[in-house]
Amino acid sequence: MPKMKSKRSAAKRFSFTGTGKVKRASANHRHNMTHKAQSVKVGQRRTKILASGDAALVRLMLPYG
């Protein structure tokens, strides 16, 4: 039986922690940063944990994650 394919768009956006939670990057942190407050920019530096309902969908897209 052939291997299952992962959705490449999801593979580039999400990764998994050691305990199986799904990590994501913060949105709105690419450009047009000059008008944003410093506290907003600092808060967007770290990765976030995806909500459980969305994480279930990502696990379907990444079968070997």
N, CA, C and O atoms as a Maestro MAE file, in Angstrom:
{
 s_m_m2io_version
 :::
 2.0.0
}

f_m_ct {
 s_m_title
 :::
 protein
 m_atom[260] {
  # First column is atom index #
  i_m_mmod_type
  r_m_x_coord
  r_m_y_coord
  r_m_z_coord
  i_m_residue_number
  s_m_chain_name
  s_m_pdb_residue_name
  s_m_pdb_atom_name
  i_m_atomic_number
  :::
  1 25 0.855 -1.178 0.000 1 A "MET " " N  " 7
  2 3 0.000 0.000 0.000 1 A "MET " " CA " 6
  3 2 0.899 1.238 0.000 1 A "MET " " C  " 6
  4 15 1.881 1.280 0.740 1 A "MET " " O  " 8
  5 25 0.583 2.239 -0.810 2 A "PRO " " N  " 7
  6 3 1.440 3.424 -0.881 2 A "PRO " " CA " 6
  7 2 1.321 4.272 0.379 2 A "PRO " " C  " 6
  8 15 0.360 4.173 1.142 2 A "PRO " " O  " 8
  9 25 2.329 5.101 0.563 3 A "LYS " " N  " 7
  10 3 2.322 6.019 1.701 3 A "LYS " " CA " 6
  11 2 1.270 7.107 1.485 3 A "LYS " " C  " 6
  12 15 0.946 7.469 0.353 3 A "LYS " " O  " 8
  13 25 0.748 7.615 2.594 4 A "MET " " N  " 7
  14 3 -0.204 8.715 2.523 4 A "MET " " CA " 6
  15 2 0.561 10.015 2.309 4 A "MET " " C  " 6
  16 15 1.678 10.178 2.800 4 A "MET " " O  " 8
  17 25 -0.041 10.921 1.584 5 A "LYS " " N  " 7
  18 3 0.597 12.211 1.348 5 A "LYS " " CA " 6
  19 2 0.112 13.213 2.389 5 A "LYS " " C  " 6
  20 15 -1.048 13.198 2.799 5 A "LYS " " O  " 8
  21 25 1.022 14.075 2.800 6 A "SER " " N  " 7
  22 3 0.629 15.156 3.699 6 A "SER " " CA " 6
  23 2 0.334 16.399 2.872 6 A "SER " " C  " 6
  24 15 0.883 16.581 1.785 6 A "SER " " O  " 8
  25 25 -0.540 17.254 3.399 7 A "LYS " " N  " 7
  26 3 -0.823 18.529 2.740 7 A "LYS " " CA " 6
  27 2 0.385 19.428 2.924 7 A "LYS " " C  " 6
  28 15 0.719 19.792 4.052 7 A "LYS " " O  " 8
  29 25 1.039 19.788 1.844 8 A "ARG " " N  " 7
  30 3 2.291 20.536 1.944 8 A "ARG " " CA " 6
  31 2 2.065 21.937 2.505 8 A "ARG " " C  " 6
  32 15 2.940 22.481 3.178 8 A "ARG " " O  " 8
  33 25 0.908 22.520 2.236 9 A "SER " " N  " 7
  34 3 0.641 23.846 2.791 9 A "SER " " CA " 6
  35 2 0.545 23.786 4.310 9 A "SER " " C  " 6
  36 15 1.006 24.701 4.992 9 A "SER " " O  " 8
  37 25 -0.040 22.732 4.845 10 A "ALA " " N  " 7
  38 3 -0.126 22.584 6.298 10 A "ALA " " CA " 6
  39 2 1.226 22.238 6.897 10 A "ALA " " C  " 6
  40 15 1.537 22.666 8.009 10 A "ALA " " O  " 8
  41 25 2.030 21.474 6.181 11 A "ALA " " N  " 7
  42 3 3.340 21.082 6.697 11 A "ALA " " CA " 6
  43 2 4.260 22.287 6.843 11 A "ALA " " C  " 6
  44 15 5.138 22.297 7.706 11 A "ALA " " O  " 8
  45 25 4.066 23.292 6.014 12 A "LYS " " N  " 7
  46 3 4.898 24.487 6.093 12 A "LYS " " CA " 6
  47 2 4.438 25.433 7.196 12 A "LYS " " C  " 6
  48 15 5.212 26.283 7.638 12 A "LYS " " O  " 8
  49 25 3.202 25.302 7.643 13 A "ARG " " N  " 7
  50 3 2.651 26.238 8.615 13 A "ARG " " CA " 6
  51 2 2.601 25.699 10.032 13 A "ARG " " C  " 6
  52 15 2.622 26.483 10.980 13 A "ARG " " O  " 8
  53 25 2.537 24.394 10.206 14 A "PHE " " N  " 7
  54 3 2.333 23.816 11.524 14 A "PHE " " CA " 6
  55 2 3.426 22.813 11.839 14 A "PHE " " C  " 6
  56 15 3.989 22.181 10.946 14 A "PHE " " O  " 8
  57 25 3.720 22.679 13.140 15 A "SER " " N  " 7
  58 3 4.619 21.622 13.603 15 A "SER " " CA " 6
  59 2 4.074 21.116 14.929 15 A "SER " " C  " 6
  60 15 3.146 21.698 15.490 15 A "SER " " O  " 8
  61 25 4.651 20.035 15.425 16 A "PHE " " N  " 7
  62 3 4.130 19.385 16.615 16 A "PHE " " CA " 6
  63 2 5.118 19.508 17.768 16 A "PHE " " C  " 6
  64 15 6.333 19.508 17.568 16 A "PHE " " O  " 8
  65 25 4.577 19.613 18.976 17 A "THR " " N  " 7
  66 3 5.408 19.600 20.159 17 A "THR " " CA " 6
  67 2 5.701 18.149 20.534 17 A "THR " " C  " 6
  68 15 5.195 17.223 19.900 17 A "THR " " O  " 8
  69 25 6.505 17.962 21.548 18 A "GLY " " N  " 7
  70 3 6.827 16.611 21.984 18 A "GLY " " CA " 6
  71 2 5.632 15.866 22.538 18 A "GLY " " C  " 6
  72 15 5.577 14.638 22.472 18 A "GLY " " O  " 8
  73 25 4.668 16.602 23.086 19 A "THR " " N  " 7
  74 3 3.478 15.959 23.647 19 A "THR " " CA " 6
  75 2 2.352 15.835 22.637 19 A "THR " " C  " 6
  76 15 1.278 15.340 22.978 19 A "THR " " O  " 8
  77 25 2.571 16.276 21.388 20 A "GLY " " N  " 7
  78 3 1.572 16.094 20.346 20 A "GLY " " CA " 6
  79 2 0.681 17.293 20.089 20 A "GLY " " C  " 6
  80 15 -0.223 17.214 19.257 20 A "GLY " " O  " 8
  81 25 0.907 18.394 20.776 21 A "LYS " " N  " 7
  82 3 0.130 19.594 20.480 21 A "LYS " " CA " 6
  83 2 0.641 20.214 19.192 21 A "LYS " " C  " 6
  84 15 1.770 19.963 18.769 21 A "LYS " " O  " 8
  85 25 -0.211 21.032 18.570 22 A "VAL " " N  " 7
  86 3 0.139 21.622 17.281 22 A "VAL " " CA " 6
  87 2 0.575 23.066 17.506 22 A "VAL " " C  " 6
  88 15 -0.145 23.850 18.124 22 A "VAL " " O  " 8
  89 25 1.764 23.413 16.998 23 A "LYS " " N  " 7
  90 3 2.281 24.765 17.113 23 A "LYS " " CA " 6
  91 2 1.970 25.548 15.848 23 A "LYS " " C  " 6
  92 15 1.902 24.987 14.754 23 A "LYS " " O  " 8
  93 25 1.783 26.860 16.015 24 A "ARG " " N  " 7
  94 3 1.549 27.744 14.885 24 A "ARG " " CA " 6
  95 2 2.264 29.049 15.139 24 A "ARG " " C  " 6
  96 15 2.577 29.378 16.284 24 A "ARG " " O  " 8
  97 25 2.524 29.793 14.087 25 A "ALA " " N  " 7
  98 3 3.109 31.120 14.219 25 A "ALA " " CA " 6
  99 2 1.993 32.149 14.331 25 A "ALA " " C  " 6
  100 15 0.856 31.885 13.939 25 A "ALA " " O  " 8
  101 25 2.318 33.315 14.863 26 A "SER " " N  " 7
  102 3 1.334 34.386 14.981 26 A "SER " " CA " 6
  103 2 1.111 35.046 13.630 26 A "SER " " C  " 6
  104 15 2.040 35.186 12.835 26 A "SER " " O  " 8
  105 25 -0.123 35.448 13.379 27 A "ALA " " N  " 7
  106 3 -0.456 36.157 12.147 27 A "ALA " " CA " 6
  107 2 -0.112 37.631 12.291 27 A "ALA " " C  " 6
  108 15 0.171 38.103 13.392 27 A "ALA " " O  " 8
  109 25 -0.135 38.353 11.186 28 A "ASN " " N  " 7
  110 3 0.073 39.805 11.134 28 A "ASN " " CA " 6
  111 2 1.444 40.216 11.654 28 A "ASN " " C  " 6
  112 15 1.571 41.206 12.374 28 A "ASN " " O  " 8
  113 25 2.462 39.456 11.290 29 A "HIS " " N  " 7
  114 3 3.810 39.763 11.772 29 A "HIS " " CA " 6
  115 2 4.810 39.729 10.622 29 A "HIS " " C  " 6
  116 15 5.968 39.368 10.832 29 A "HIS " " O  " 8
  117 25 4.393 40.092 9.422 30 A "ARG " " N  " 7
  118 3 5.271 40.043 8.260 30 A "ARG " " CA " 6
  119 2 5.709 41.425 7.791 30 A "ARG " " C  " 6
  120 15 6.891 41.655 7.538 30 A "ARG " " O  " 8
  121 25 4.766 42.330 7.676 31 A "HIS " " N  " 7
  122 3 5.084 43.665 7.170 31 A "HIS " " CA " 6
  123 2 4.078 44.645 7.754 31 A "HIS " " C  " 6
  124 15 3.162 44.247 8.474 31 A "HIS " " O  " 8
  125 25 4.250 45.939 7.440 32 A "ASN " " N  " 7
  126 3 3.415 47.023 7.988 32 A "ASN " " CA " 6
  127 2 3.458 47.026 9.515 32 A "ASN " " C  " 6
  128 15 2.429 47.126 10.183 32 A "ASN " " O  " 8
  129 25 4.676 46.914 10.048 33 A "MET " " N  " 7
  130 3 4.817 46.815 11.496 33 A "MET " " CA " 6
  131 2 4.974 48.175 12.170 33 A "MET " " C  " 6
  132 15 4.902 48.263 13.395 33 A "MET " " O  " 8
  133 25 5.188 49.238 11.392 34 A "THR " " N  " 7
  134 3 5.541 50.509 12.006 34 A "THR " " CA " 6
  135 2 4.379 51.129 12.779 34 A "THR " " C  " 6
  136 15 4.608 51.874 13.731 34 A "THR " " O  " 8
  137 25 3.157 50.841 12.396 35 A "HIS " " N  " 7
  138 3 2.031 51.448 13.096 35 A "HIS " " CA " 6
  139 2 1.524 50.595 14.249 35 A "HIS " " C  " 6
  140 15 0.569 50.980 14.923 35 A "HIS " " O  " 8
  141 25 2.149 49.435 14.491 36 A "LYS " " N  " 7
  142 3 1.699 48.569 15.571 36 A "LYS " " CA " 6
  143 2 2.461 48.880 16.855 36 A "LYS " " C  " 6
  144 15 3.621 49.289 16.824 36 A "LYS " " O  " 8
  145 25 1.796 48.681 17.961 37 A "ALA " " N  " 7
  146 3 2.422 48.945 19.256 37 A "ALA " " CA " 6
  147 2 3.520 47.924 19.528 37 A "ALA " " C  " 6
  148 15 3.464 46.792 19.045 37 A "ALA " " O  " 8
  149 25 4.515 48.333 20.301 38 A "GLN " " N  " 7
  150 3 5.637 47.448 20.599 38 A "GLN " " CA " 6
  151 2 5.168 46.218 21.369 38 A "GLN " " C  " 6
  152 15 5.694 45.125 21.158 38 A "GLN " " O  " 8
  153 25 4.197 46.376 22.250 39 A "SER " " N  " 7
  154 3 3.704 45.239 23.018 39 A "SER " " CA " 6
  155 2 3.040 44.210 22.120 39 A "SER " " C  " 6
  156 15 3.122 43.010 22.386 39 A "SER " " O  " 8
  157 25 2.387 44.661 21.063 40 A "VAL " " N  " 7
  158 3 1.759 43.744 20.116 40 A "VAL " " CA " 6
  159 2 2.823 42.960 19.365 40 A "VAL " " C  " 6
  160 15 2.688 41.752 19.171 40 A "VAL " " O  " 8
  161 25 3.873 43.640 18.946 41 A "LYS " " N  " 7
  162 3 4.932 42.985 18.182 41 A "LYS " " CA " 6
  163 2 5.704 41.983 19.033 41 A "LYS " " C  " 6
  164 15 6.086 40.916 18.553 41 A "LYS " " O  " 8
  165 25 5.927 42.326 20.277 42 A "VAL " " N  " 7
  166 3 6.632 41.410 21.175 42 A "VAL " " CA " 6
  167 2 5.784 40.167 21.430 42 A "VAL " " C  " 6
  168 15 6.308 39.054 21.480 42 A "VAL " " O  " 8
  169 25 4.478 40.357 21.591 43 A "GLY " " N  " 7
  170 3 3.594 39.234 21.855 43 A "GLY " " CA " 6
  171 2 3.451 38.285 20.681 43 A "GLY " " C  " 6
  172 15 3.057 37.133 20.860 43 A "GLY " " O  " 8
  173 25 3.767 38.755 19.481 44 A "GLN " " N  " 7
  174 3 3.626 37.914 18.303 44 A "GLN " " CA " 6
  175 2 4.900 37.163 17.947 44 A "GLN " " C  " 6
  176 15 4.916 36.435 16.955 44 A "GLN " " O  " 8
  177 25 5.957 37.313 18.717 45 A "ARG " " N  " 7
  178 3 7.212 36.664 18.371 45 A "ARG " " CA " 6
  179 2 7.165 35.157 18.610 45 A "ARG " " C  " 6
  180 15 7.680 34.380 17.806 45 A "ARG " " O  " 8
  181 25 6.561 34.757 19.692 46 A "ARG " " N  " 7
  182 3 6.560 33.343 20.042 46 A "ARG " " CA " 6
  183 2 5.527 32.563 19.241 46 A "ARG " " C  " 6
  184 15 4.604 33.133 18.659 46 A "ARG " " O  " 8
  185 25 5.705 31.238 19.225 47 A "THR " " N  " 7
  186 3 4.701 30.379 18.615 47 A "THR " " CA " 6
  187 2 3.554 30.183 19.591 47 A "THR " " C  " 6
  188 15 3.725 30.321 20.802 47 A "THR " " O  " 8
  189 25 2.407 29.866 19.065 48 A "LYS " " N  " 7
  190 3 1.215 29.629 19.863 48 A "LYS " " CA " 6
  191 2 0.793 28.166 19.696 48 A "LYS " " C  " 6
  192 15 1.234 27.479 18.774 48 A "LYS " " O  " 8
  193 25 -0.059 27.710 20.596 49 A "ILE " " N  " 7
  194 3 -0.627 26.370 20.519 49 A "ILE " " CA " 6
  195 2 -1.994 26.482 19.859 49 A "ILE " " C  " 6
  196 15 -2.809 27.327 20.230 49 A "ILE " " O  " 8
  197 25 -2.231 25.629 18.891 50 A "LEU " " N  " 7
  198 3 -3.488 25.660 18.152 50 A "LEU " " CA " 6
  199 2 -4.628 25.157 19.033 50 A "LEU " " C  " 6
  200 15 -4.423 24.292 19.884 50 A "LEU " " O  " 8
  201 25 -5.814 25.690 18.834 51 A "ALA " " N  " 7
  202 3 -6.995 25.244 19.566 51 A "ALA " " CA " 6
  203 2 -7.300 23.787 19.220 51 A "ALA " " C  " 6
  204 15 -6.956 23.311 18.138 51 A "ALA " " O  " 8
  205 25 -7.940 23.096 20.137 52 A "SER " " N  " 7
  206 3 -8.103 21.647 19.995 52 A "SER " " CA " 6
  207 2 -8.928 21.270 18.763 52 A "SER " " C  " 6
  208 15 -8.624 20.284 18.091 52 A "SER " " O  " 8
  209 25 -9.966 22.049 18.464 53 A "GLY " " N  " 7
  210 3 -10.777 21.736 17.292 53 A "GLY " " CA " 6
  211 2 -10.017 21.915 15.999 53 A "GLY " " C  " 6
  212 15 -10.161 21.115 15.074 53 A "GLY " " O  " 8
  213 25 -9.205 22.963 15.923 54 A "ASP " " N  " 7
  214 3 -8.400 23.183 14.734 54 A "ASP " " CA " 6
  215 2 -7.256 22.178 14.654 54 A "ASP " " C  " 6
  216 15 -6.861 21.767 13.563 54 A "ASP " " O  " 8
  217 25 -6.727 21.785 15.805 55 A "ALA " " N  " 7
  218 3 -5.623 20.821 15.820 55 A "ALA " " CA " 6
  219 2 -6.069 19.474 15.267 55 A "ALA " " C  " 6
  220 15 -5.274 18.772 14.642 55 A "ALA " " O  " 8
  221 25 -7.314 19.108 15.485 56 A "ALA " " N  " 7
  222 3 -7.821 17.846 14.946 56 A "ALA " " CA " 6
  223 2 -7.821 17.870 13.420 56 A "ALA " " C  " 6
  224 15 -7.528 16.860 12.780 56 A "ALA " " O  " 8
  225 25 -8.151 19.023 12.840 57 A "LEU " " N  " 7
  226 3 -8.128 19.137 11.385 57 A "LEU " " CA " 6
  227 2 -6.709 19.087 10.838 57 A "LEU " " C  " 6
  228 15 -6.466 18.513 9.777 57 A "LEU " " O  " 8
  229 25 -5.777 19.688 11.563 58 A "VAL " " N  " 7
  230 3 -4.387 19.683 11.114 58 A "VAL " " CA " 6
  231 2 -3.816 18.266 11.173 58 A "VAL " " C  " 6
  232 15 -3.029 17.876 10.311 58 A "VAL " " O  " 8
  233 25 -4.208 17.503 12.182 59 A "ARG " " N  " 7
  234 3 -3.717 16.119 12.275 59 A "ARG " " CA " 6
  235 2 -4.195 15.268 11.105 59 A "ARG " " C  " 6
  236 15 -3.510 14.330 10.699 59 A "ARG " " O  " 8
  237 25 -5.372 15.591 10.559 60 A "LEU " " N  " 7
  238 3 -5.831 14.886 9.365 60 A "LEU " " CA " 6
  239 2 -4.981 15.245 8.149 60 A "LEU " " C  " 6
  240 15 -4.746 14.407 7.279 60 A "LEU " " O  " 8
  241 25 -4.521 16.494 8.094 61 A "MET " " N  " 7
  242 3 -3.716 16.943 6.973 61 A "MET " " CA " 6
  243 2 -2.282 16.430 7.049 61 A "MET " " C  " 6
  244 15 -1.616 16.289 6.024 61 A "MET " " O  " 8
  245 25 -1.802 16.150 8.270 62 A "LEU " " N  " 7
  246 3 -0.426 15.702 8.472 62 A "LEU " " CA " 6
  247 2 -0.454 14.325 9.130 62 A "LEU " " C  " 6
  248 15 -0.315 14.231 10.350 62 A "LEU " " O  " 8
  249 25 -0.628 13.270 8.362 63 A "PRO " " N  " 7
  250 3 -0.825 11.951 8.957 63 A "PRO " " CA " 6
  251 2 0.389 11.403 9.685 63 A "PRO " " C  " 6
  252 15 0.235 10.543 10.552 63 A "PRO " " O  " 8
  253 25 1.590 11.869 9.367 64 A "TYR " " N  " 7
  254 3 2.786 11.336 10.013 64 A "TYR " " CA " 6
  255 2 3.370 12.306 11.014 64 A "TYR " " C  " 6
  256 15 4.517 12.146 11.431 64 A "TYR " " O  " 8
  257 25 2.595 13.321 11.415 65 A "GLY " " N  " 7
  258 3 3.096 14.337 12.334 65 A "GLY " " CA " 6
  259 2 3.135 13.873 13.773 65 A "GLY " " C  " 6
  260 15 3.537 14.632 14.656 65 A "GLY " " O  " 8
  :::
 }
 m_bond[259] {
  # First column is bond index #
  i_m_from
  i_m_to
  i_m_order
  :::
  1 1 2 1
  2 2 3 1
  3 3 4 2
  4 3 5 1
  5 5 6 1
  6 6 7 1
  7 7 8 2
  8 7 9 1
  9 9 10 1
  10 10 11 1
  11 11 12 2
  12 11 13 1
  13 13 14 1
  14 14 15 1
  15 15 16 2
  16 15 17 1
  17 17 18 1
  18 18 19 1
  19 19 20 2
  20 19 21 1
  21 21 22 1
  22 22 23 1
  23 23 24 2
  24 23 25 1
  25 25 26 1
  26 26 27 1
  27 27 28 2
  28 27 29 1
  29 29 30 1
  30 30 31 1
  31 31 32 2
  32 31 33 1
  33 33 34 1
  34 34 35 1
  35 35 36 2
  36 35 37 1
  37 37 38 1
  38 38 39 1
  39 39 40 2
  40 39 41 1
  41 41 42 1
  42 42 43 1
  43 43 44 2
  44 43 45 1
  45 45 46 1
  46 46 47 1
  47 47 48 2
  48 47 49 1
  49 49 50 1
  50 50 51 1
  51 51 52 2
  52 51 53 1
  53 53 54 1
  54 54 55 1
  55 55 56 2
  56 55 57 1
  57 57 58 1
  58 58 59 1
  59 59 60 2
  60 59 61 1
  61 61 62 1
  62 62 63 1
  63 63 64 2
  64 63 65 1
  65 65 66 1
  66 66 67 1
  67 67 68 2
  68 67 69 1
  69 69 70 1
  70 70 71 1
  71 71 72 2
  72 71 73 1
  73 73 74 1
  74 74 75 1
  75 75 76 2
  76 75 77 1
  77 77 78 1
  78 78 79 1
  79 79 80 2
  80 79 81 1
  81 81 82 1
  82 82 83 1
  83 83 84 2
  84 83 85 1
  85 85 86 1
  86 86 87 1
  87 87 88 2
  88 87 89 1
  89 89 90 1
  90 90 91 1
  91 91 92 2
  92 91 93 1
  93 93 94 1
  94 94 95 1
  95 95 96 2
  96 95 97 1
  97 97 98 1
  98 98 99 1
  99 99 100 2
  100 99 101 1
  101 101 102 1
  102 102 103 1
  103 103 104 2
  104 103 105 1
  105 105 106 1
  106 106 107 1
  107 107 108 2
  108 107 109 1
  109 109 110 1
  110 110 111 1
  111 111 112 2
  112 111 113 1
  113 113 114 1
  114 114 115 1
  115 115 116 2
  116 115 117 1
  117 117 118 1
  118 118 119 1
  119 119 120 2
  120 119 121 1
  121 121 122 1
  122 122 123 1
  123 123 124 2
  124 123 125 1
  125 125 126 1
  126 126 127 1
  127 127 128 2
  128 127 129 1
  129 129 130 1
  130 130 131 1
  131 131 132 2
  132 131 133 1
  133 133 134 1
  134 134 135 1
  135 135 136 2
  136 135 137 1
  137 137 138 1
  138 138 139 1
  139 139 140 2
  140 139 141 1
  141 141 142 1
  142 142 143 1
  143 143 144 2
  144 143 145 1
  145 145 146 1
  146 146 147 1
  147 147 148 2
  148 147 149 1
  149 149 150 1
  150 150 151 1
  151 151 152 2
  152 151 153 1
  153 153 154 1
  154 154 155 1
  155 155 156 2
  156 155 157 1
  157 157 158 1
  158 158 159 1
  159 159 160 2
  160 159 161 1
  161 161 162 1
  162 162 163 1
  163 163 164 2
  164 163 165 1
  165 165 166 1
  166 166 167 1
  167 167 168 2
  168 167 169 1
  169 169 170 1
  170 170 171 1
  171 171 172 2
  172 171 173 1
  173 173 174 1
  174 174 175 1
  175 175 176 2
  176 175 177 1
  177 177 178 1
  178 178 179 1
  179 179 180 2
  180 179 181 1
  181 181 182 1
  182 182 183 1
  183 183 184 2
  184 183 185 1
  185 185 186 1
  186 186 187 1
  187 187 188 2
  188 187 189 1
  189 189 190 1
  190 190 191 1
  191 191 192 2
  192 191 193 1
  193 193 194 1
  194 194 195 1
  195 195 196 2
  196 195 197 1
  197 197 198 1
  198 198 199 1
  199 199 200 2
  200 199 201 1
  201 201 202 1
  202 202 203 1
  203 203 204 2
  204 203 205 1
  205 205 206 1
  206 206 207 1
  207 207 208 2
  208 207 209 1
  209 209 210 1
  210 210 211 1
  211 211 212 2
  212 211 213 1
  213 213 214 1
  214 214 215 1
  215 215 216 2
  216 215 217 1
  217 217 218 1
  218 218 219 1
  219 219 220 2
  220 219 221 1
  221 221 222 1
  222 222 223 1
  223 223 224 2
  224 223 225 1
  225 225 226 1
  226 226 227 1
  227 227 228 2
  228 227 229 1
  229 229 230 1
  230 230 231 1
  231 231 232 2
  232 231 233 1
  233 233 234 1
  234 234 235 1
  235 235 236 2
  236 235 237 1
  237 237 238 1
  238 238 239 1
  239 239 240 2
  240 239 241 1
  241 241 242 1
  242 242 243 1
  243 243 244 2
  244 243 245 1
  245 245 246 1
  246 246 247 1
  247 247 248 2
  248 247 249 1
  249 249 250 1
  250 250 251 1
  251 251 252 2
  252 251 253 1
  253 253 254 1
  254 254 255 1
  255 255 256 2
  256 255 257 1
  257 257 258 1
  258 258 259 1
  259 259 260 2
  :::
 }
}
